[in-house]
Amino acid sequence: LEHCAICHGENADGQGPRRPSLSPPPANFRDPSWHVRSSSARTWQIVRDGKPGTPMPSWKPVLSPSETWDVVAYLHSVAGEPRGPGT
């Protein structure tokens, strides 16, 4: 809530107050398709280093490696179960 909700929303659904001004918009971590496309290692790297070409900043100066893994675990837990084709 302290660092991420302003963009990603309090429910991690990409609907934070800054969303309208961001391009591309923030990720919706509740979307099961996000979970299918995103490995924990890649998510960790994006949180630590930011994502070039997007508004996603690096949180390396703010979050320890352990705290970053906690964020990754949370993000992957809210996505729900991945859905296969036709479900």
Secondary structure as UniProt FT lines:
FT   HELIX           5..8
FT   TURN            10..11
FT   TURN            17..18
FT   HELIX           19..21
FT   TURN            29..30
FT   HELIX           32..37
FT   HELIX           40..49
FT   TURN            52..53
FT   TURN            60..62
FT   HELIX           65..78
FT   TURN            85..86
//
